[in-house]
Amino acid sequence: MSLKVPWSRPLVYAKGRQVMRGHDVEAWQARLVQLGYAIAVDGRYGEASAAATRQLQADRGLLVTGCVDKTTHANGGQDRGAAGEGTPAVQDVSGGEDAGEGDDRIEAAE
């Protein structure tokens, strides 16, 4: 199954900075969960989302940045190889992201 949401913007997390939010973040998180990464789907691109993205990048031989750029989005949107090849076992990369509400695309960091 591929990622249904087209790439719209880079998703970036920097500790102590604003947290990116939105439907595109939620779609990326849902895809990570579908690929076997254990994170919350809360629409906030925080520490846990960046950690799961770094793991996906490492697993797929991409430059490991934790940022969702076009290359990462394209590679995360495709299933890899035969049964289980290129797809990690379920990994808990949760980092304690707080669930947020609202439709704001950026939220001030606490």
Rosetta constraint file for C-alpha pairs under 8 A:
AtomPair CA 1 CA 77 HARMONIC 7.64 0.50
AtomPair CA 1 CA 78 HARMONIC 6.62 0.50
AtomPair CA 1 CA 79 HARMONIC 6.32 0.50
AtomPair CA 2 CA 77 HARMONIC 4.61 0.50
AtomPair CA 2 CA 78 HARMONIC 4.94 0.50
AtomPair CA 2 CA 79 HARMONIC 6.83 0.50
AtomPair CA 3 CA 27 HARMONIC 7.94 0.50
AtomPair CA 3 CA 28 HARMONIC 7.86 0.50
AtomPair CA 3 CA 31 HARMONIC 6.60 0.50
AtomPair CA 3 CA 76 HARMONIC 7.39 0.50
AtomPair CA 3 CA 77 HARMONIC 4.23 0.50
AtomPair CA 3 CA 78 HARMONIC 7.00 0.50
AtomPair CA 4 CA 77 HARMONIC 7.83 0.50
AtomPair CA 5 CA 24 HARMONIC 7.03 0.50
AtomPair CA 5 CA 27 HARMONIC 6.79 0.50
AtomPair CA 7 CA 24 HARMONIC 7.95 0.50
AtomPair CA 7 CA 70 HARMONIC 6.57 0.50
AtomPair CA 7 CA 73 HARMONIC 6.63 0.50
AtomPair CA 8 CA 24 HARMONIC 7.49 0.50
AtomPair CA 9 CA 69 HARMONIC 7.42 0.50
AtomPair CA 10 CA 67 HARMONIC 6.73 0.50
AtomPair CA 10 CA 68 HARMONIC 5.34 0.50
AtomPair CA 10 CA 69 HARMONIC 4.92 0.50
AtomPair CA 10 CA 70 HARMONIC 7.42 0.50
AtomPair CA 11 CA 20 HARMONIC 7.00 0.50
AtomPair CA 11 CA 25 HARMONIC 7.36 0.50
AtomPair CA 11 CA 45 HARMONIC 6.96 0.50
AtomPair CA 11 CA 67 HARMONIC 5.50 0.50
AtomPair CA 11 CA 68 HARMONIC 4.87 0.50
AtomPair CA 11 CA 69 HARMONIC 6.93 0.50
AtomPair CA 12 CA 20 HARMONIC 7.19 0.50
AtomPair CA 12 CA 45 HARMONIC 7.11 0.50
AtomPair CA 12 CA 50 HARMONIC 7.42 0.50
AtomPair CA 12 CA 66 HARMONIC 7.13 0.50
AtomPair CA 12 CA 67 HARMONIC 4.80 0.50
AtomPair CA 12 CA 68 HARMONIC 6.73 0.50
AtomPair CA 13 CA 17 HARMONIC 7.59 0.50
AtomPair CA 13 CA 18 HARMONIC 7.90 0.50
AtomPair CA 13 CA 19 HARMONIC 6.52 0.50
AtomPair CA 13 CA 20 HARMONIC 7.34 0.50
AtomPair CA 13 CA 45 HARMONIC 6.34 0.50
AtomPair CA 13 CA 46 HARMONIC 5.66 0.50
AtomPair CA 13 CA 47 HARMONIC 6.65 0.50
AtomPair CA 13 CA 50 HARMONIC 6.28 0.50
AtomPair CA 13 CA 66 HARMONIC 7.52 0.50
AtomPair CA 13 CA 67 HARMONIC 7.08 0.50
AtomPair CA 14 CA 18 HARMONIC 7.60 0.50
AtomPair CA 14 CA 19 HARMONIC 7.91 0.50
AtomPair CA 15 CA 47 HARMONIC 7.51 0.50
AtomPair CA 16 CA 109 HARMONIC 6.01 0.50
AtomPair CA 16 CA 110 HARMONIC 7.55 0.50
AtomPair CA 17 CA 108 HARMONIC 7.08 0.50
AtomPair CA 17 CA 109 HARMONIC 5.62 0.50
AtomPair CA 18 CA 106 HARMONIC 6.31 0.50
AtomPair CA 18 CA 107 HARMONIC 5.55 0.50
AtomPair CA 18 CA 108 HARMONIC 4.59 0.50
AtomPair CA 18 CA 109 HARMONIC 4.88 0.50
AtomPair CA 19 CA 44 HARMONIC 6.48 0.50
AtomPair CA 19 CA 45 HARMONIC 6.00 0.50
AtomPair CA 19 CA 46 HARMONIC 5.99 0.50
AtomPair CA 19 CA 106 HARMONIC 5.64 0.50
AtomPair CA 19 CA 107 HARMONIC 5.23 0.50
AtomPair CA 19 CA 108 HARMONIC 6.33 0.50
AtomPair CA 19 CA 109 HARMONIC 6.05 0.50
AtomPair CA 20 CA 25 HARMONIC 7.61 0.50
AtomPair CA 20 CA 44 HARMONIC 5.83 0.50
AtomPair CA 20 CA 45 HARMONIC 5.22 0.50
AtomPair CA 20 CA 46 HARMONIC 7.41 0.50
AtomPair CA 20 CA 105 HARMONIC 5.71 0.50
AtomPair CA 20 CA 106 HARMONIC 4.55 0.50
AtomPair CA 20 CA 107 HARMONIC 6.49 0.50
AtomPair CA 21 CA 25 HARMONIC 6.05 0.50
AtomPair CA 21 CA 26 HARMONIC 7.93 0.50
AtomPair CA 21 CA 43 HARMONIC 5.37 0.50
AtomPair CA 21 CA 44 HARMONIC 4.52 0.50
AtomPair CA 21 CA 45 HARMONIC 6.11 0.50
AtomPair CA 21 CA 103 HARMONIC 7.60 0.50
AtomPair CA 21 CA 104 HARMONIC 6.36 0.50
AtomPair CA 21 CA 105 HARMONIC 4.15 0.50
AtomPair CA 21 CA 106 HARMONIC 5.26 0.50
AtomPair CA 21 CA 107 HARMONIC 6.98 0.50
AtomPair CA 22 CA 26 HARMONIC 6.42 0.50
AtomPair CA 22 CA 43 HARMONIC 5.44 0.50
AtomPair CA 22 CA 44 HARMONIC 6.98 0.50
AtomPair CA 22 CA 103 HARMONIC 6.41 0.50
AtomPair CA 22 CA 104 HARMONIC 6.73 0.50
AtomPair CA 22 CA 105 HARMONIC 4.87 0.50
AtomPair CA 22 CA 106 HARMONIC 7.92 0.50
AtomPair CA 23 CA 27 HARMONIC 6.07 0.50
AtomPair CA 23 CA 43 HARMONIC 6.27 0.50
AtomPair CA 24 CA 28 HARMONIC 6.21 0.50
AtomPair CA 24 CA 43 HARMONIC 7.69 0.50
AtomPair CA 25 CA 29 HARMONIC 6.16 0.50
AtomPair CA 25 CA 43 HARMONIC 5.07 0.50
AtomPair CA 25 CA 44 HARMONIC 6.34 0.50
AtomPair CA 25 CA 45 HARMONIC 6.12 0.50
AtomPair CA 26 CA 30 HARMONIC 6.11 0.50
AtomPair CA 26 CA 41 HARMONIC 5.79 0.50
AtomPair CA 26 CA 42 HARMONIC 6.15 0.50
AtomPair CA 26 CA 43 HARMONIC 4.05 0.50
AtomPair CA 26 CA 44 HARMONIC 7.15 0.50
AtomPair CA 27 CA 31 HARMONIC 6.24 0.50
AtomPair CA 27 CA 43 HARMONIC 7.85 0.50
AtomPair CA 28 CA 32 HARMONIC 6.28 0.50
AtomPair CA 29 CA 33 HARMONIC 6.28 0.50
AtomPair CA 29 CA 39 HARMONIC 7.26 0.50
AtomPair CA 29 CA 40 HARMONIC 7.31 0.50
AtomPair CA 29 CA 41 HARMONIC 5.35 0.50
AtomPair CA 29 CA 42 HARMONIC 7.85 0.50
AtomPair CA 29 CA 43 HARMONIC 7.43 0.50
AtomPair CA 29 CA 49 HARMONIC 6.84 0.50
AtomPair CA 30 CA 34 HARMONIC 6.15 0.50
AtomPair CA 30 CA 41 HARMONIC 5.93 0.50
AtomPair CA 31 CA 35 HARMONIC 6.19 0.50
AtomPair CA 31 CA 76 HARMONIC 7.46 0.50
AtomPair CA 31 CA 77 HARMONIC 7.37 0.50
AtomPair CA 32 CA 36 HARMONIC 6.45 0.50
AtomPair CA 32 CA 37 HARMONIC 5.41 0.50
AtomPair CA 32 CA 38 HARMONIC 7.81 0.50
AtomPair CA 32 CA 39 HARMONIC 7.76 0.50
AtomPair CA 32 CA 52 HARMONIC 7.29 0.50
AtomPair CA 32 CA 53 HARMONIC 7.76 0.50
AtomPair CA 32 CA 76 HARMONIC 7.53 0.50
AtomPair CA 33 CA 37 HARMONIC 4.81 0.50
AtomPair CA 33 CA 38 HARMONIC 5.77 0.50
AtomPair CA 33 CA 39 HARMONIC 6.48 0.50
AtomPair CA 33 CA 41 HARMONIC 7.99 0.50
AtomPair CA 35 CA 79 HARMONIC 7.85 0.50
AtomPair CA 35 CA 87 HARMONIC 6.46 0.50
AtomPair CA 35 CA 88 HARMONIC 7.33 0.50
AtomPair CA 36 CA 87 HARMONIC 7.31 0.50
AtomPair CA 36 CA 88 HARMONIC 6.25 0.50
AtomPair CA 36 CA 89 HARMONIC 5.96 0.50
AtomPair CA 36 CA 90 HARMONIC 4.46 0.50
AtomPair CA 36 CA 91 HARMONIC 6.76 0.50
AtomPair CA 37 CA 52 HARMONIC 6.39 0.50
AtomPair CA 37 CA 88 HARMONIC 7.64 0.50
AtomPair CA 37 CA 89 HARMONIC 7.70 0.50
AtomPair CA 37 CA 90 HARMONIC 5.28 0.50
AtomPair CA 37 CA 91 HARMONIC 5.12 0.50
AtomPair CA 37 CA 92 HARMONIC 6.54 0.50
AtomPair CA 37 CA 93 HARMONIC 7.04 0.50
AtomPair CA 38 CA 90 HARMONIC 6.19 0.50
AtomPair CA 38 CA 91 HARMONIC 5.50 0.50
AtomPair CA 38 CA 92 HARMONIC 4.69 0.50
AtomPair CA 38 CA 93 HARMONIC 6.08 0.50
AtomPair CA 38 CA 94 HARMONIC 6.67 0.50
AtomPair CA 39 CA 48 HARMONIC 6.57 0.50
AtomPair CA 39 CA 49 HARMONIC 6.92 0.50
AtomPair CA 39 CA 52 HARMONIC 7.38 0.50
AtomPair CA 39 CA 92 HARMONIC 6.82 0.50
AtomPair CA 39 CA 93 HARMONIC 6.27 0.50
AtomPair CA 39 CA 94 HARMONIC 5.17 0.50
AtomPair CA 40 CA 94 HARMONIC 7.25 0.50
AtomPair CA 40 CA 97 HARMONIC 7.62 0.50
AtomPair CA 42 CA 99 HARMONIC 5.68 0.50
AtomPair CA 42 CA 100 HARMONIC 6.91 0.50
AtomPair CA 43 CA 100 HARMONIC 7.74 0.50
AtomPair CA 44 CA 49 HARMONIC 7.93 0.50
AtomPair CA 44 CA 97 HARMONIC 7.79 0.50
AtomPair CA 44 CA 99 HARMONIC 7.53 0.50
AtomPair CA 44 CA 100 HARMONIC 7.20 0.50
AtomPair CA 45 CA 49 HARMONIC 5.47 0.50
AtomPair CA 45 CA 50 HARMONIC 6.90 0.50
AtomPair CA 46 CA 50 HARMONIC 6.24 0.50
AtomPair CA 46 CA 97 HARMONIC 6.26 0.50
AtomPair CA 47 CA 51 HARMONIC 6.14 0.50
AtomPair CA 47 CA 95 HARMONIC 5.82 0.50
AtomPair CA 47 CA 96 HARMONIC 7.83 0.50
AtomPair CA 47 CA 97 HARMONIC 6.75 0.50
AtomPair CA 48 CA 52 HARMONIC 6.16 0.50
AtomPair CA 48 CA 93 HARMONIC 5.95 0.50
AtomPair CA 48 CA 94 HARMONIC 4.78 0.50
AtomPair CA 48 CA 95 HARMONIC 4.39 0.50
AtomPair CA 48 CA 96 HARMONIC 6.89 0.50
AtomPair CA 48 CA 97 HARMONIC 6.36 0.50
AtomPair CA 49 CA 53 HARMONIC 6.10 0.50
AtomPair CA 49 CA 94 HARMONIC 7.76 0.50
AtomPair CA 50 CA 54 HARMONIC 6.09 0.50
AtomPair CA 50 CA 66 HARMONIC 4.59 0.50
AtomPair CA 50 CA 67 HARMONIC 6.61 0.50
AtomPair CA 51 CA 55 HARMONIC 6.27 0.50
AtomPair CA 51 CA 66 HARMONIC 6.30 0.50
AtomPair CA 51 CA 93 HARMONIC 6.24 0.50
AtomPair CA 51 CA 94 HARMONIC 7.90 0.50
AtomPair CA 51 CA 95 HARMONIC 7.95 0.50
AtomPair CA 52 CA 56 HARMONIC 6.20 0.50
AtomPair CA 52 CA 66 HARMONIC 7.71 0.50
AtomPair CA 52 CA 93 HARMONIC 5.83 0.50
AtomPair CA 52 CA 94 HARMONIC 7.97 0.50
AtomPair CA 53 CA 57 HARMONIC 6.09 0.50
AtomPair CA 53 CA 66 HARMONIC 5.12 0.50
AtomPair CA 53 CA 67 HARMONIC 7.00 0.50
AtomPair CA 53 CA 68 HARMONIC 7.13 0.50
AtomPair CA 54 CA 58 HARMONIC 6.16 0.50
AtomPair CA 54 CA 64 HARMONIC 5.36 0.50
AtomPair CA 54 CA 65 HARMONIC 6.05 0.50
AtomPair CA 54 CA 66 HARMONIC 4.39 0.50
AtomPair CA 54 CA 67 HARMONIC 7.67 0.50
AtomPair CA 55 CA 59 HARMONIC 6.01 0.50
AtomPair CA 55 CA 64 HARMONIC 7.82 0.50
AtomPair CA 56 CA 60 HARMONIC 6.09 0.50
AtomPair CA 56 CA 76 HARMONIC 7.37 0.50
AtomPair CA 57 CA 61 HARMONIC 6.04 0.50
AtomPair CA 57 CA 62 HARMONIC 4.76 0.50
AtomPair CA 57 CA 63 HARMONIC 6.36 0.50
AtomPair CA 57 CA 64 HARMONIC 5.35 0.50
AtomPair CA 57 CA 65 HARMONIC 7.79 0.50
AtomPair CA 57 CA 66 HARMONIC 7.68 0.50
AtomPair CA 57 CA 72 HARMONIC 6.82 0.50
AtomPair CA 58 CA 62 HARMONIC 5.94 0.50
AtomPair CA 58 CA 63 HARMONIC 7.27 0.50
AtomPair CA 58 CA 64 HARMONIC 5.93 0.50
AtomPair CA 59 CA 86 HARMONIC 6.79 0.50
AtomPair CA 59 CA 87 HARMONIC 7.69 0.50
AtomPair CA 59 CA 88 HARMONIC 7.24 0.50
AtomPair CA 60 CA 75 HARMONIC 7.56 0.50
AtomPair CA 60 CA 86 HARMONIC 6.67 0.50
AtomPair CA 62 CA 72 HARMONIC 7.35 0.50
AtomPair CA 67 CA 72 HARMONIC 7.90 0.50
AtomPair CA 68 CA 72 HARMONIC 5.43 0.50
AtomPair CA 68 CA 73 HARMONIC 5.95 0.50
AtomPair CA 69 CA 73 HARMONIC 6.03 0.50
AtomPair CA 70 CA 74 HARMONIC 6.04 0.50
AtomPair CA 71 CA 75 HARMONIC 6.16 0.50
AtomPair CA 72 CA 76 HARMONIC 5.90 0.50
AtomPair CA 73 CA 77 HARMONIC 5.96 0.50
AtomPair CA 74 CA 78 HARMONIC 6.84 0.50
AtomPair CA 79 CA 87 HARMONIC 7.48 0.50
AtomPair CA 80 CA 84 HARMONIC 7.86 0.50
AtomPair CA 80 CA 85 HARMONIC 6.25 0.50
AtomPair CA 80 CA 86 HARMONIC 5.20 0.50
AtomPair CA 80 CA 87 HARMONIC 6.41 0.50
AtomPair CA 81 CA 85 HARMONIC 5.12 0.50
AtomPair CA 81 CA 86 HARMONIC 6.29 0.50
AtomPair CA 84 CA 88 HARMONIC 7.23 0.50
